[in-house]
């Protein structure tokens, strides 16, 4: 359940307040005062048997006496009474509730957990949605709703703020009101027994009054729902998140390097990045982001010019910019020459543009006009330091007037910082009135600028078209499954090194040749048959980090040295790990690759998000070096390369001095292969490939560990993002023997989509897209190919594999609403492929898929002149109706 009935919560026509009070200082009294005082136009029903009137309104003694079922119930009673109240409201027809009361299992209280379960059981039959319990409440200033015990009435605006902490919300509310910043929604989710971040992201993404969404998160529930909602919302409007609890003490000891390195906060960060959200790290950044979102207009590019009357402040701002990986704009020669003509000879002659401490308002104006016309300047930070010889307030007025008169759209790409307290107060008020972002310090202003840059970059990254996998990749999944099943049948959790490498080899990850032997003598005999020196390792189901206990010997050059090392190893381990079961040794040739860098690639299981993939600098000191990046699977080549770029070792992989660059595609492809492995086999819980050697010749895994466990979920359900559904792939044979392939769309299909679009006639384009289109833009093509398989499905009809660049003949798609109740369909078939029964076949496949997903209705819009499509709909039993607003459009729908 997601957005169902949330309109009753945020756009109610009537509200009942159970626990309303007149007792000074009580929550019931504050709630009543806020409800009445916010200007709500609907009906308010206070409920309390002790009073006749509250805040001038008649009070009802109980629910039975209410004149009607309210759309929204606000409950502030002792917790024991809440389940029955929810049941009574649900029976009367109420569809939403805000439970202010605490005491529903916080801190693991068993009675509270029982009450929570009873409350949800009472709500479920009536589809009654609950915000809370243990929350501040909700506020929707645009409709005059303040169902909270907040201390300030929020101003109306276009930012939605959702938080788990009431204390954070009241602080933000106080700060924002003093700055004149308003909100479309102000929601305290509390314990999230029902309505959670995923639900609210879905709802707010579709609400036009919310232009941006701000989240304060302590933890999430339902990771896949959250990721789907976040990815959808972030594509429509900015979503900014601050995550509390970045550092957890007492983390469990991990049995692999990957498990030790992949901290929970790293995983949250990976989730936010994958969704395209902007993460900020502290309360100051949270406050800044409120102002930035409220006032800053979009701009393109990342080159910042700084205009200041204080050189030192310009330098400090530059330092912050470079620290945050921003870029100073390089002023054009024409800009320098024009500034020379209007500024004193002592100006800085560079960016930052220091116009000297005695700068009057006119000097700001002259410099500002020049900088606004430099096409190499994407955004402008204007600073002012208070002086006794020039008025900062007048300078602010001059800046605002210049911006209004310029051809630049208002405050587009403009940031300001007037330093000081009393001296800057009026200037800041002037900027706020004119919707120009203003900050107390230059550092905060630069951070606001970089927030927008980072957000835009994340959006661009999500819309990039990934290249096809650079080589044929056909894993032997069944072979890997057999190995895993055999290990589980023996009751083991860890695969031996030989077994782990066999699984990797099944997924075409190069591994070093490794032999398993039972005795020291056998190890010596095997080594004598290998060329060059060898590595000897202990084999034990109880030892995962072999080097930590002296279980590795390298560069052994003879059978005698191997025998001696093996016997010493047995004695040493017998003394240090006496309980370990020793089953033998592994012997492998020493690998000599002078240009190779040691990497780690791994997988661990996160309690919230399921499997996560780790990449970084490998070797025995991996935990000390702490150079790693974490990402959520599934990965494509673009996502893998972006993950690699977030590490320091990536710069080494690019090559330096006399070291050639490593085969970066081979490294990225290894990450994609590991991603596919955990997408296919649910029982793989942990992977540790360390070291993975990478050089100009490719990659080679020297050591590997794999942990397995029985999974209660299929592989694709345990992941926070649904992977590519291979089970929907199908080979079709037409009546004339021609073979076609039907499969889910992939992000790599964008070039083929563009080619398909280019072959369509004007009429075919109009019939499919309902209006004329000359080109299929990259953004639109990316949206058609980079889909969330958990909410959408598109099946493409194409040439059979193996095809590096497949040709597309047609596509059928559905997009479901967040409740998975209704899904809109669309079909596109190339003109030369009509008349072969492919249109009905595509319709049948997508209807069957929708039915399996539990979707209750499929609907679409068809132009009335599109008779072939209407005939297909009629054959499948679709009902028709005309769109009263668009007479040329026929609405078709099929109940499933």
N, C-alpha and C positions, 0 to 999 in steps of 0.2 A: 504494500500500500504506500502511495507516495503523495501526490497533491490532492487526492480525493477529499472533498469537503473543506479544503483550506480556505476557500472563498468565504465560507461561513465564519471563519475565524478572523480573517483580516478585512472583510467587508460586511460585517454583520448589520442587520437592520434592527436587532434588539440584543440586549445584554442583561443577563442576570448575575448579580453579585451575591454569592452565598457566604455569609460571614461579615456582611456589612456592619459597621459599628459607628458609634458616636464617641467612643472612649478615646480621649486625647492620646496621641502617640501610638495607637494601635494600628496594625497593618490594615485591618478592616476599615478604619476611619480614613487612612491615607488613600486606600483603593477607591473608596466612595468619593472622596474629594477630587481625586484625579479623573475618575470617570465623568463626573458632572462638570468639572471645570475645564475639560479639554474641548468642549464645543461639539460633542457627539450629537448628531441630528436624530438618531434613532431612539428607541424606547430603552429605559434603564429600569430594571426591577431589583431593588435591594431586597435581600432575604435575611430576616432575623426575627425570631419570635419575641425579642425583648423591646423592640422599638415600634413606634407608630410612623414616624417620619425620620429620614436621614437625608441631609443636604437638600431639604425641601421636597423630597420625593416620598410618596407613600411606600411603606415597608410591608412586605408579604411575610407571613409567619412561616411558611413552608413552601415546597415546590408545588404541592397540589393546588394552592391558592393562586398561583400565577395565572394571569389572564390568557397566556399563550405560551407555546414552547419558544424560548429564546434561541436565536441563532448561536450565541456564544454564552457559555457559562464560565464565570470566574469563581474559583473555589478557594476560600481561605478559612478552612475549618480544621479541627484536629484530624490527623491522618486516618484514624479508625472510621470516620464517617464518610470518607471520600469514595470508596468502592460503591456503597449504596447510592450515594448522590449521582455518581456516573450512571449507574443502572437506571435510576429514576429519570434523569434527564434524557437518556437514550430512548427510553420507552415513550416519552412525550414527544420526541422528534427533534431534540437538540442534536446538532451534528459537530459541535466543537466545544472544547473546554480548555481553560488555562488553570492548572493546579498550582497555586502559589505554595501550598503547604509542603514542608519537608517531612522527613520521617519515613521514607520509602526505600530503605535498604542502604542508605549511605553508611559507609564504613563496614559493610557486610552484616548489618543487623538482620537477623533472621525474620523477626516479626515484620520489619519494614519490607523485606523482600516478598513476604507472603501478601502483604497489603498491595504491593505493586502488581503482583500477578493477578490478584482479585480485581484491581482497578482495570487492568487491560482486558481481562475476561469479560468484565461488565460492558466495556466499550465496544468490543469486537462485533457482536451481533448487529449493532446499530450503525456500524461504520463511523462511530464518533471519534474524532481526532483529538488528541491531547497534547498540549505543550506543557512541559514540566515533567514531574513535580519538582519542588524545590527551586523555584525560579522567581525572578523579579517581575515577570509579566511581559505583556506585549504592548507596543504603541504604534499606531498608524496615524501620524499627524494629518495626512491628507483627508481622512474621513473623520477627524476629531476624536479618534479612539485612543484612550490612555488607560488600558487595563493593567496597570502596574502600580507598585508602591515607590516609584522613582521620585526624587525630590524636586525635579524640574520638568516643566512641560516642554517637550522637544519642539523645535521649529520644523516647519514643513520643508522638505527638500527632496533630493533625488538619490540619496545614498541609503542603501539598506545595510543595517548593522545587525549581525547575529552573533551571539556570544554565549558561552557556558558560564561565565562569571558575572554575577550581578554587580560586584564591586568594580570590575573593569567597566561595565556599562555605565554605571553612575558617574564614574570619573570621565569617561568619554562624553557623556551627555552634558556634564557641567562645562567641560572645556569647549565643546562644539557650540553650545548656546552662547557662551561669551564671545565666540568668534563669528556669530551669525550664520553658522553652518546648520543646515536642517537635514532631516531624514525622511525617506519614504516609509521605511519600516524600522522598528527597533525591537528586536526579539531576543528574549532571554530563554534559552532552551532548557536550562537546568539539567536534570538527570536524563533527559531524552528517552523517557520510557516508550514514547511513540514517535512523535514528530522529531526528526533529527536533521542534521546538516544536509544530508542528501535530499530529503523532502523539500527543505526550504530553498536549496539551490535550484531545484526544478521549478518551484513556484515563482521565485523571484526572477529567474531567467526570463520567464514569460510575462512578467509584470512591467509594463512600459514606464510606470512611474519610478521604477528603480533603475537608474542609469549605471550604477556601480554597486558591487556587493563587497562588504567588509566582514571578515570572519575572525572571531577570537576562539581558538580551538584548544581544548585540553586533551581530548581524545575523540575518536570517531567510532561510530557503529556501522555495520554493514558496508565493508570496504568497497565492494563492487558497485553498490548503489551510489555511494559517495563519489567514486571515480567517474561513473557514467554521468552523474548530474554535474559534477565539477567540470568535466570536459565540455559538456554541452553549454553550460553557463558561461565559461571563460571564452568561448568562441563568439558569444553574443555581446558581452560587456565585461569591463575589468572586474576581476575578483581578487581581492587582497586578503591575505591570511597572516595572522600572527599565531604561532604555535607555542604554547607554554609547556614547561617541563622538558627542555631540550636535553638536560643531563640527568640521567637516572642513576642513582647510587645502587649498589648491590645487584648489578646485572649478573645474570647467571654465567657461570663458567662455560665456555664453549669448547667442544671437542675438536673443532677445526679452526684454521686461521680465518676462514670466511665467517664462521659464526661469531668469532671474537671481534671481527672488524666491522660487521654490518650492524651498527647501533640503531636503535629504534628511531632516533631523530633523523638519522641519515635516510631511513626509509620514508618517513613523512616528507622529508625534503624532496626525495625522488618522486613521490606521489604528487606533490604540489607542482613540481616542474613538468611532469608528464601531462598533467591536466591543463597546463597553461596559466596557472594562477601565479600571482606575485606574492612571494613570502617576505615579510618584514620581521625583524628579530626582537624588537623591544617596544615598550609603551611609547617612547618618544617617536619612533618610526611609525607606530600605529597612528598617533596624533597627526604626524606629518602627512601620512597617506590619506587621512580624512580630508585635510585641507587640499592636498594635491588633487584628489578625485573630485572634490566639490568644485574646484575652480579651474584647474589646468585643462586647456583644450588640447586635442591631439596634435602632434607634430611628427614629422618624418625625418629620420636621420639621428645621429648621435653626437654631432659636433657642437660644442657649447662655446659661445663668446661671453666674456665677463667684462662688464662696464662698471668701474668703481672710482670713487674719489679718494680711496686709500689703497696704496700699493700693497701694503702688508696683508690686508684682507683679501685682495685679489690673489696673492700668492697662496694664502691659506686655503682659499676655495679651490685653487688649482691642485694643491696637494691632495685634498679630499677627492677631487674628481679623478686623479690618476690612481689613487688608492682603490677606488671603486671601479677601476678599469674603464673610465670614461675617456673622452677625447676632447682636447681643445680644438676649436675651429682655427684653421689657418687663414688669416685675413688675406684677401686678394691684394695685389699691388694697387689696383684702382681704389680699394677701400683705404689702404694706408695713405695714398696721396690725398684723398678727400678729407681724411681725418687731419692730415697735416695742415690743410687749409683752414680748419675750423677750431683746432685745439692749440693751446700754448706749445711752444717748442719743447717744453720739458715733459710732455706726455710720454708714455711708455713706448710708443712706436711699435707696439706688438699687442698680442692678446695674452693676458688681460689688458684691457684698455684703461689705463690709469689716467684720469683727467685732472688729477692733482686736488689736494685737499681744499682749496679755496673755490672749487667749482660751483658757480651759481646755477640756477635752474636752466638758463639758456644753454650752458655748456652741455648739460645732460641731453637736452633736446637735440642739439647739433650732432652730437656723437650718436645718439639713438637713431636718428634718421638715416645716417650712413650705414650703421650696422644692420638695420632692418632690410636694406637693399642688397646685402652681400649674400649671394646664393649658397656660399659655402658655410653660412651660419644657420644651423638648424634650430637652435634655441638660444635664448639670451638671459643671462643672470645679471640683474642690475643691483649693485650694492651702494649703500650710503653710510659713511661714518660721520657721526655728529661733529660739527665744528662751530666755532663762535662766529665765523665770517660768512657762513652761508646757511640758509634755512633748509633743513631736511624735509620739512612739510611742504614748502613751496616746490622743492625738487620733485617730490612725489606727485603733486598736482600737475606739474609740467610733464612728467612721464606719462601719466594717465591721459592727458589731453593729446599728447603726441601719438600714443597708441590708438586712440579713437580716430584720429585723422589719417592714420597710415592705411595703406592698402592691405596690411596684414589683418587677418580676422581677429579683432579684439585682443585677447590675451594669449593667442596661439603661440606656444613655445616661450612664454615669458614667465620668469621667476624673479622675485625681488626679496631683498633682505635689508631692512633699515635697522642698523644696530642701535643699541641703547634701550632704555626703559621709558622714562618720561619723554625724552626727546623724540622717540620713534612712535609713540602711541597714536598720535593723530595720523601720521603717514600710513601706519598699518590699517587704521580704520578706513582711510581713503582707498587703499588697494582692495580691502575686503568688500567695500561697497561696489567696486567696479569688477568684481570677480577675477581679480588678479592674484595668484598665489603669492603669499608673503610669509617669511620665516624670520625667527628671531636671530638666527646665526647663518653665515654663509654655508657652513657645513650641512645644516639642515636643508637649505635650499638645494644644494648639490644632490643631496640624498633624494629629494623630491624629484629632481630632474632624472636621476638614474633609475628611480622606480618606474617611471614611464618608459625609459629606454629598455629596461630589463623586461617589462611587460610586453612591449612591442616585439622584442627579439624572441621571446618565448612563443608568441603567436606566429611569427614568421617561421620558426623552427617547426611548429606543429603542422604548418601548411606546406612544408617542403616535400617534394615528390622524391621518395627514396629510389635509388637505382635498383635494378634487378640484381639478384644474387649473382656474383661474377663467375660462378661455375655451377655445373650441375650438382644439385644436392639431393640425394635420394637415400635417406637413412634406412638402415635395416632395423626398423623399430621392433619387429618380432624377435630378433636375436637378442636385443637389449632386454626386452621384457622377459625372455626365458631366463636370462642370467639373474635378473632381479627376483623373479618368482622362486628360483632355486634357493637363493640366499634366504628369503623369507621363510621358505618351507623348513629350513634348518634352524630357524629361530634366531638367526644372526641379524644384527643391525648394520654392520659395516661390511662392505665388500672387501675382499683381498685386493692388493694392488693389481694382480693379474686380472681379476674380474672387473675392477674399475676401469682399467685400460681397455678391456674388451668392449665394455659399454661405450666408451668414448670412440673407439674405432668403428663401432656400429654406426655412429653418427659422424663418421668421416673426419674425426679430429685426429691428426697425426700423433702417434705415440711412439716412444722409443721401444725397441724390441726388448722384452723382458722374459726371463726364464725363471720358473719356480722349481726349487729343489727341497728335499726333506732334510738333508744332512750337510755338515761342513765339508765332508769328503766329496759329496756330489757337487757342491758349489765349486770346489777346486777343479773337478773334472770338467764341468761345463765351461768354466772360465778359460781353460787351456785350449778349447776349441774356438774361442772368440778371438778376433783380431784386435790387437791393441789392449789398452788397460780397461779395467771393468770397475763397476760400482757394485758393492755388496750391501744388501739391506735385510734386516730381520723381518720375518713374516710372523705376525701375531694378530689374532682378532681383538686383542686387548690393548694394543699399542697403535695409536693413530699418528702421533708425532714421534717418528722413529729417531730423528736426530737428537731429540731432547734427552733420550735415555742411552745414547751411544749406540744406536742401532743402525748406523750408516757408516760405511767405510768407502772412500773414494780413491781413484787412481791406483788400483792394485794391478801390478804388472805381470804377475805369474801365478801359477796354481798354488805354489807354496805360500805366497803372501796372502792369497785368498783363504787357504786353510788356516793359517795362523790368525788372520783377522776374524774368521768365523768363530774359532774356538774362544778367542778373547772376548768376542761379542756375547757369546752364550754365557760366559762366566760373569761378565759385567752386568748384564741384564738380570741374570739370576740373583745377583746381590741387590740391585737397585729396585727391581720390580719382580719380587719373588713369586707373586701370585699370577703373573701373566702367563697365558698359554702360548708356548712357542711351537710353531708348526713347521718351521723351516726358514729358508732364505729366498731372496730373489737376486738374480744376477743379470746385469745389463751392461752393454758396452758404454764406456765413457764417451760422451758427445763433445766434440771439439768444434765449436762455432764461435770464432773469435769476436764476431760483431754482434753476437746475440745479447739481448737484454732479458733479464728474468722478470716475468710477469706472474700475476695470480689472476685466475678466473674462477669464480665460485658461485655457489647458490646456497642460501640459507632460508629458513622459514621464519617469517615475521608473524607474530601473534595476531596482528590486525590485517595485514595486506597479503599474507600468504607468501609464496616464493618470491625472493628478490635476488637479483644478479649483482655480483660484485666484480670489479676490475681494478687492477692497480699494480704497483711495484711489488714484485714477488721476491722470493728468497727466504732464508732462515730468519732474517731480521724484519719480516713483513709487519709485525705488530709494532715494532719500534719506529719504522719509517712512516707508517700511517699515511701512505699516499694511495688513496683509493676513491672510487666513485661507485655509487649504488644506483640501480635502475630497476623499475618494475618490468617484468616480461608481459607480453611478448615484445621482442625487439626486431626491427628491420635494420638494414645497413645504415641508414641515416641516424637512427637512434643509437646504434652501437658506436658509431663514430663520435657522436656528441658526448656519449658517456666517456669515451676514451679521452676526449679533449679536456675533461674536467680534472685530469690527473697531471701531476708534474712529470711523470715518466713519459707522457705523450710527447713532450718536447725532445726527449732522448730518442724516441721511436722515429721522429721526423728526420733524424740525422744531425750530426754535429762534427765539426773539425774533419778528421779523416774517416769518420764512421758513416757508412751509407745508411740511408733511411731503411727502416724495416718495411716489410710488406704489410702496410696498414690494412689493406683489404682482407688479407688472411687473418689478421688479429680480429677485425670486426666480424668476419664471417664465423670465427670460432665462437664469439659471443652469440651470434644468431643461432648457431648449431646447439649451443647449450640451452638457449631459450626454447628451441624446438623440442629438445630432450625432455625438459620438465613440463612442456605443454602436452607431451604424448604419454608420459609415464607418471601417474599420480603418486606412486610409491617412492619416487626419488625425493628424499627430504633434504639432502645436503650434498653439495659437490665441492671439492677442493682440488683444483689443478694448480700445483705449485711445486717447482717452477714450470711455467710455460715459456719456452725459449722463443724469441721472435727476432728474426733478422731479415735481410733482403731476400732470402730463399724461402721464407714462410715461417710457420710455427711448428713446434714440437713439444709435446707434453712429456716431461721427464718423470713426474710423480703425480699420482691422483688418488683421491679418497672419495668414496661415495657412501653416504648413509641412506638406508631405506627404512620405511615404516609403512604399515598398512594404513591406507587413507580412507576416511569415511566419505570422501567426495571424489568424483571423477576428476581427472587432471584439469580440465578446462573450468570446472566450478571452483577449484580452490584458489584460482588466480584472481587478483583484484580487477584485472582487465581481461575480458574474454578473448582468448586467442583465435586465430584463424580456424574456422570450423571445417577441417578437412573431410569430415564425414559427409558433407553435402556435395562433394565432388562426384561427377557422374559423366560417363561416356555415353553419347547418343549415336545411334546408327540410323540414318534416314532411309527411306524406302529405296533410294537409288544407290545405297551402299556408302554414301558420304558419312564420314565420322565428324562429329562435333563434340565439344566439351562444355559441360555446364558446371560452374563452380562459383563460390563466393568471390566478390570483387576484392582486390588487393590494392593497397596504396600505390604499388608499382605500376598499376594499370593506367595512370593518368595519360601518358603519351598515346596509348591505344584508344582511350576515350576521346582525346583530341582528334585522332585520325578518323574515328567513327563519326564524330560531329561534322568533320570537314566533308564527308561523303553524303550528308543529308541535304535534301532540297529545302528551299525556303518553306514550302508547305509542310514537309515532314517535321521541321523544327517547330513551326507554329502549332501543329497538332499535338506534339509531345509536350512542349513547354508553355503552351497556351498564349504565347505572344512571340513576335518576331525577335530573333537574335542573330547578329552577324558573326559573333565569336563566342566561344565558350571560354570564359576567363579562367586563369589559373586558380583563383580562389574558389570558383564554383566547381571546377573539375576536381579540386582537392576535396571539397565537401562531398562530392559524389563517390569518390574512391576511398577516402580515409574515414570509414564509418565505424561506429561503435556496434560491434556484432551483438552486443547484449540488448540493444534497442532497435537496431535497424538490420535489414538484410538486403543485399543486392546480389542477384545471381547473374553472372555474365555468360553469354553464349559465345564461344571463341574456338579458335583452332586448337586441336588436341596437343598435349605436351609430348615430347619436350620442345618448347618454343621459347627462346629467350625473349622475343618481342612478339607476343601473341596478337592476332588480329581479332577484333571484336565484331560480332554480327548483331548483337542485341543485348538488352539488359532488362530485368524486372526487379523492382525493389518495393519494400514496404518500410515505413517509418512509424513506429508505435508511439503512443503518448506515454508519459511517465507511469501511468497506472496500468499499462499493458492491456488496456481495454479496447481501444480502437487503433487501427493502423491504416495509413494512407498508402495506396499502391500507385505505381506508375510503370508503364511498359514502353520500351523503345526497341524497334526492330528495323534493321536496315532494309530499304525498299526492295533490293534484289533478293531478299530472303523471305519475302512474304509469299503466301499461297502454298506453303509447305506444312502447314499445321503447327508452326513454331510459336505463333502468338498464343493459341489455346494451351499449348504445352507449358509455356512460361507462366501463364495464369494458373494452371493447375498446380505447378510446383510451388508457387508462392502462397497459394491458398492452403495447401497441405502444410507448408512450413508454419504459417500463421496459426493454423488449428493446433499444431503440436506445441506451439509456444503458449497456448491458452488465450490468445487474442479472441475477443468476442465479435468483433465486427471489422470488416475491411471496406474501405470507402475510397472514392477518387472523384476527380473532376475531369470531364470529357467534353470537348467541344462538340456541339450538336452536329456539325458537319463530319465528324470523325465516325462515319458509319461502321467501318470494320471493327473499331474498338467497341462500339455500342453493341454490335452483334455478338462479340465475344462475351461481353457482360451479360447479355440476355441469355446466352446459352448456359452460363453458370448460375443463373437465377438472381442476378443483382436487381435490386429495386431502383427505380428512377424517380427523380424529382427535379424540377427546374430551380435554378438559383434566381430568386427574385431580384437580386442586385445585378446579376450578369445573365441576361436572357439567352446568350449564346452558349452558356455552360450548362451541362447536364450533370447533376450530382448522382452518383451511383453508389450503392451500398449493398453489402452482403453480410447477413447475420451468420456467424459460425457456431 
